[in-house]
Amino acid sequence: MNVIDYLRQHIRTVPDWPSPGVQFRDITPLLQNPRVFRVLIDQFVHRYMAPDLRPDVVAGIDARGFILGAVIAYELNIGFVPIRKKGKLPFDTVSEEYELEYGSATVEIHTDAVRPGDCVLLIDDLIATGGTMMAGKRLLEKLGASVIEGAAIVDLPELGGSMLLRDAGLPLFTLVDFAGH
């Protein structure tokens, strides 16, 4: 069995959650088993050890992006910065609003989280519509950083997020694609 299939078999599908018709892709089984978690993290770490993809810092999106991003940053011996939901960071912030299916949301980052010219890896657990990752990209760019790649465990391509992000010039690295949502 290849690594991608190994990881796929540890992603739980929860039907009709959070609403009827949705197939929720739950990554928590990937995190619960230490061997599976190590295989998962190694996929990212080995990719970003390459000199042409090596970031200066990892930015993780609230909240599952924190789990992945912090461990990857630690393994790469670089810093980690959180991109949080509005009102959760205690220092001066910049914010970016983005659209949800019904309404909008806002994410924030500390104004001193990255420096102009920093190369940043932006990570989350899953790409659905792409709104959160796009907002994270814009936040980092407001601070003068360059997002070298967006990364996630799961891509739900039928929801259009990965295409939206690529069309906006963000290279993406995902491990497992699931048809449908």
C-alpha positions in Angstrom: 0.0 0.0 0.0 1.3 3.4 -0.8 1.5 6.3 1.7 -1.4 8.2 0.3 -3.7 5.2 0.5 -2.4 4.4 4.0 -3.3 8.0 5.1 -6.7 7.9 3.3 -7.7 4.8 5.2 -7.2 6.7 8.5 -9.5 9.6 7.5 -13.0 9.0 8.9 -16.0 10.0 6.8 -19.0 11.2 8.9 -22.1 11.3 6.8 -24.6 14.2 7.2 -22.4 16.3 9.5 -22.7 19.2 10.2 -25.8 19.2 8.0 -27.7 16.7 5.8 -25.9 15.7 2.6 -22.4 16.7 3.8 -19.7 14.0 4.0 -17.4 15.4 6.8 -13.8 14.3 6.4 -12.5 13.8 10.0 -8.7 13.8 10.3 -8.6 13.0 14.1 -7.9 9.3 13.4 -4.6 10.5 11.7 -3.6 12.2 14.9 -4.6 9.5 17.4 -2.3 6.8 16.2 1.4 7.7 16.7 2.7 5.8 13.7 0.1 7.3 11.4 0.7 10.8 12.8 4.4 10.4 12.2 3.9 9.2 8.6 1.6 12.2 8.0 4.0 14.8 9.4 6.9 13.2 7.5 5.1 13.8 4.2 5.2 17.5 4.8 8.6 17.7 6.6 10.4 15.8 3.9 8.9 18.0 1.2 9.8 21.3 2.9 13.3 20.2 3.7 14.1 20.7 0.0 16.1 24.0 -0.4 13.8 25.3 -3.1 10.7 24.9 -0.9 12.2 25.5 2.5 10.1 28.2 4.3 11.3 30.8 6.9 8.2 30.2 8.9 5.0 28.1 9.0 1.6 29.8 9.4 -1.2 27.6 10.6 -4.9 28.3 10.2 -7.2 28.1 13.2 -7.5 25.4 14.6 -6.4 22.2 13.0 -3.7 24.0 11.0 -2.1 24.8 14.5 -1.7 21.0 15.1 0.0 20.3 11.8 1.9 23.6 11.5 3.4 23.6 14.9 4.8 20.1 14.6 6.1 20.8 11.0 7.8 24.0 12.1 9.4 22.2 15.0 10.7 19.5 12.8 12.1 22.0 10.3 13.6 24.1 13.1 11.7 27.2 12.1 9.1 29.5 13.7 5.3 29.0 13.8 2.7 31.7 13.7 -1.1 31.2 14.2 -3.8 32.7 12.0 -6.8 33.0 14.4 -10.4 33.7 14.3 -11.2 37.4 15.1 -10.8 38.5 18.7 -8.5 35.6 19.8 -5.1 37.3 19.6 -4.0 39.7 22.4 -1.6 42.0 20.5 -1.9 44.4 17.6 -3.4 42.5 14.6 -4.3 42.9 10.9 -7.5 41.2 9.8 -9.0 39.8 6.6 -12.7 39.1 6.1 -13.9 36.3 3.8 -17.2 34.9 2.6 -18.8 31.7 3.9 -21.7 29.9 2.4 -24.0 31.9 4.6 -22.4 35.1 5.8 -18.8 36.0 6.4 -15.9 35.4 8.9 -12.7 37.2 9.8 -9.2 35.9 10.6 -6.4 37.8 12.2 -2.6 37.7 12.6 -0.3 39.6 14.9 1.4 42.6 13.1 4.8 41.2 14.1 4.2 37.6 13.1 6.2 37.7 9.9 8.7 40.1 8.4 8.7 41.6 4.9 10.4 39.1 2.6 9.7 36.0 4.8 8.9 32.9 2.8 5.9 31.3 4.5 4.3 27.9 4.3 0.5 28.3 4.9 -1.1 25.1 6.3 -4.6 23.9 7.2 -6.1 20.4 7.5 -8.5 20.7 4.5 -9.3 22.8 1.5 -13.0 23.1 0.7 -14.1 26.4 -0.8 -10.6 28.0 -0.2 -11.9 31.0 1.6 -10.0 30.6 4.8 -6.7 29.8 3.1 -7.2 32.7 0.7 -7.8 35.0 3.6 -4.6 33.7 5.3 -2.6 34.3 2.2 -3.9 37.9 2.0 -3.0 38.5 5.6 0.5 37.3 5.2 1.0 39.4 2.0 -0.4 42.5 3.9 2.6 42.1 6.2 5.0 41.8 3.2 5.6 38.0 3.4 5.6 35.7 0.4 3.4 32.5 0.7 5.5 29.9 -1.1 2.9 27.2 -0.9 -0.5 26.3 0.7 -0.6 22.8 2.1 -3.4 20.6 3.5 -4.0 17.0 4.2 -7.3 16.8 2.3 -8.6 18.5 -0.8 -12.2 18.5 -1.8 -11.8 19.5 -5.4 -15.5 19.5 -6.3 -16.0 22.5 -4.0 -13.6 24.6 -6.1 -11.3 25.9 -3.4 -8.1 24.4 -4.8 -8.8 25.8 -8.2 -9.6 29.2 -6.7 -6.3 29.3 -4.8 -4.3 28.1 -7.8 -6.0 30.7 -10.0 -4.9 33.3 -7.4 -1.3 32.2 -7.9 -0.9 30.0 -4.8 0.8 26.7 -5.4 -0.8 23.9 -3.4 0.4 20.6 -1.9 -2.3 18.2 -0.7 -2.1 14.6 0.2 -5.5 13.1 -0.2 -8.3 14.2 -2.6 -11.9 13.2 -2.0 -14.6 13.4 -4.6 -17.8 15.0 -3.4 -18.2 16.9 -0.2 
